[in-house]
Amino acid sequence: MPGLYRDFETQEQIDAQYDTAISVADRAAEIRHYAERSAHARAMLRCDLRVPYGPTRAETLDIFPADAPGAPVFVFIHGGYWRALSANEFSCVALGLQRRGITVVVPDYALCPTVTLDEIVRQMRAACAWVLRNIGAHGGDPQRVAIGGSSAGGHLAAMCLQTAWERDYGLPQDPFRGAVMASGLFDLAPLRFSYLQPKIQLTEELVRRNSPVLHVRPSPTPVLLTWGGVEQAEFARQSLAYRDAWSAAGNRAGLLEQAGANHFTAIHGFEDAGSALCDWVAGVLEAR
């Protein structure tokens, strides 16, 4: 009898790979880090908060402008398995990048099960379109925009890469200088059989439409796929599978396994201007 997914025969086996709390001693402490460092970022950095990018109350974004006008831009999409957390916990990613002369944008989105995954993808594409059209008024350079995200945010960033920007939005087909996805989810099939299913309510059709690994197209946008070295093996597999698909389409992809990092600390580098993550983003954006 075939298993649920790949070599997994039970929900418990899948949960053991995708429950992010397993790889950390204290999940609550990890979330407190995000909240406290994000409050510090909002107190220390110039910011425009809860700027509307769409018609619903959930569709707002936070902007942390660089000091100089015409700055390159990084859009960071938060994680939480599409059903938890908010942009408010991720202002911290601006701490390192703003010091590199990069304007940082952190969009919010509605959460499952109030909305479907299709709607969350639509909202993130709308947020990116807003940035590309409007960031100039906030000191950013719309010709130098990169995107990224963590966990579910990595998935959403990949879905934005695979958008028909010219056909659907009247924008350049490949508007991003680069994309960095930390512990991203690119193959959603196993999550249908996980503890997350009551909230995210995946169907076979939703999985097929929203699994980035199935929809890679040729693109000049370089990607960096990174994950924590102490995360469960499935997070590395997800990134490697996406790397293989992205490269098979003739695209450029890099890998960065962060030794000693877990699912939560894998994005701490964005708080440190001298980190490998900030170096990579600054490099593709030609920032200092």
N, C-alpha and C positions, 0 to 999 in steps of 0.2 A: 504494500500500500504506500503511495507517495506521501511524503511529509507535507507540512504546511508550506514550507518555503526552503529551497535549497536543501541543506542538511538538517534543518530544524523540524522536529517532529511534534513539539508541544509549544503552547504559548509560554510556558515557564522558561523554555530555552531561549525564545526570542526576547522575552522581557529581560533576561539576564544580560543580553547584549545591548539593549536599547534603553534600559533604565539608567539615566545618567548619574543618579545618586550613588550607584554602586562603586564608582571609581573614586569617590571622595569620602573623607572622614566625616564631614559636616556640611551637608548641602546648604543648610540655613546660613552658615558662615560665609559660604561662597556668594550667596545672593546678597548678604549684608555688605560684602565688599563692593559689589556692583552699585548698590544703593548709596553707600557712603562716598565712594569715589565719584559717583555721578553728581551727588549734591555738591561736592567740592568743585567739580568742573563748572557747574552752573553758577557757583559763587565767585569763581576766579576768572572765568572767561566771559567775554562779551557773547551774548546769545540772544537770538530771537526764537521764542518758544511758542509751540502750538500754532504754527502758521498753517492755515488751511491749504490743502492741495486738491481737495475733492469735496463733494456735496454732503457727505455724512459726517457725524460728529467724530467718528474714529479717524477720519482722514486728515491728520495734521502731521507736521514735521517740525523738528527742532534744528535750528541752524546755529553753528558756532563759527562765525566769520574769522578768517585769518586777518592779521593786522594790516597787510598790504592789499590794495585793490587789485582786481584781476587775478586772484589766487586760484590755483587748481582746487578741485573739489573731490571729496570722498564721501559717498553715500553708504552708510552702514545700516544693515537691516538686522534687527534683533531676533534672537531665538526664543525658545519656550514651547517647542513642539506645536506651534500654531494655536495653542490654547492657553497660554500663560505669559506673564511679564508684559512689559511695555517699553516704549522708547525712553521713558523716565529713568529706567534702571541702566541705560547704556550711554548716557551723556559722557561717561568716563572714557569712551574711545577717542574723544576729542583732545584729551590731555596731551598725548604725545604728538599727534598729527598737527594740531594747531601750532605747536612750537616749530614744526617743520614748514610753516607757511601755507598750510593746507586748510581750506574751509571744510568743515565736517557737517554733514546733514544726517540726522537720525529720524527716519519716518516711523510713524505709528500705523497700526492697522487693527481692524476688528478681529476678534478671536473666535475660533471654533468653540462650541457648536452654534453660536449665534449666527455665524455665516459659514459658508462652505470654503474649502480650499481654493476652488475656482475664484471666489470673490476676493480672497486674500491676495492671490496672484494678480488679479485685476487692479487691486488697490496699489500694490507695489509698482506695477507698470505705470500707473497714473502718477505715483509719487516721482518716479524717475523722469517721466515726461515733464512734470512740473519743474523739476530741477533744471533740466536741459533748456527749458524755455524761459525760466524766471530767475535763475541764480545770479545772473548778471546784475540784477537790481540789489543783490545782497553782497556784492563784492566778489563774486565768483566768476570763473572763466568757463563758459559752457562748452568750450572746445577741449577742455582738459578735465574730464570727469571720470573717476573710477568708482566701482561699486564693490561691495563685499557684505559679508554677514557671517553669523555663527549659528551652527546647528540648523534649525528651521530657516534662519536668515540666510544661511549658505544655500539652502534649497531655493529660496526666493530670489536670491541674486542670480543663480543659474537660470531660473525661469526668465528673468529679465534679459539675460544674455541671448536667450533664444526667442526673443520677441520679434515680430515683423514690424520693426520700428518705422520703416518707410511706408509700408502699405497701410498700417493701422493708425499711425500717429503723424505721418508727414515729416518725420525726423530722419536724420541720416541712419542708414541701416545698421551701422556698427558705431554707436555714439560713445562707447566707453574706451578709455585708454588701457584699462586693465580691470581684473576682478580677483579678489582674494576671498576664498571661502574656507572658514575654519570649522572642522568637524561637520561638514555639510551632509545633507541627506539627498541623494540623487536617484535612488531606487526606492520607491515608497512601498513596494509590494509587501515586505515583511511587516510593516506597521499595521496592516489590516488585521493581523493576528496577534497584536500586542495589547498591553494594558491601556494604550492610548485610544483604542478604537471607539469606546463609548463617547469620547469627546470629539475626536477628529472625523469620525463617521465616513471613512473612506469606502468607496465602491470600486469595483474593478475599472469602471470608466474613469473615475477620478484619478486612480493610480496611473492608468495609461496616459492620460492627458498631462499629468503633472509630475511625471518621473523624468527629470532632465536627461538622464542617461539614455533615454529612448529617442530623444529629439535633437541631438547635437547636429549643428550645421557648420559649414565652413565659416570661419570668422578670423579677422586679424587681431582680435583682442587676446592678449596673453592672460592666462589665469595662474594663480598660485593656490594650491590645495594644501592645507595644513591641518594637523590634528595633534592631540596630546599623546605622548608616548605611553601614558598609563591608562588611556581609554580602552574600552573593550575593542576587540579585534574588528568588529563590524564597522566601526567608524573609519578605520584605516582602509578596509575593503571598499567601502562606499567611495572614498576619495580616489583610490586606485582605479576603480571601475570607471569613474568619470574621467580620470586622466587618460585612460586607454581610449575611451570613446572620443574625447576631445582631440587627442593626438591622431586618431585614425581618420578624422575629418580634415587633417592637414593643419591643425591649429597648434599653438604653442602652450605648453603646460609645464609648470614646475611643482615639485613636491617639497614639503617641509614638515618632517616629524619633529615635534618639540619634546625633547627628552625631559621626563619628569613632570610634564604638564598634564592636567586632566581636562575634562570637557569644559570646565568653567575657566580655568586659568589659561587655556590656549589662546584667549584674546587679551590677556593682560599686557601683551607687548604693545598694543595700541596706546597704552598709558605712558609708555616710555619712548621718548623721541629718538633714542639711539638703538631701539630694538630692530631685529630682523624684519618684523612686520612693517614698522614705519619706514625702514630703509627701502623695502620692496615697493610700497605705495608711492613714496617720494620718487623712486626711480622711474616708474611708469608715467608719473605725472610731471616729470622733469622739475621737481621741486628741490629746494635746497637740502 
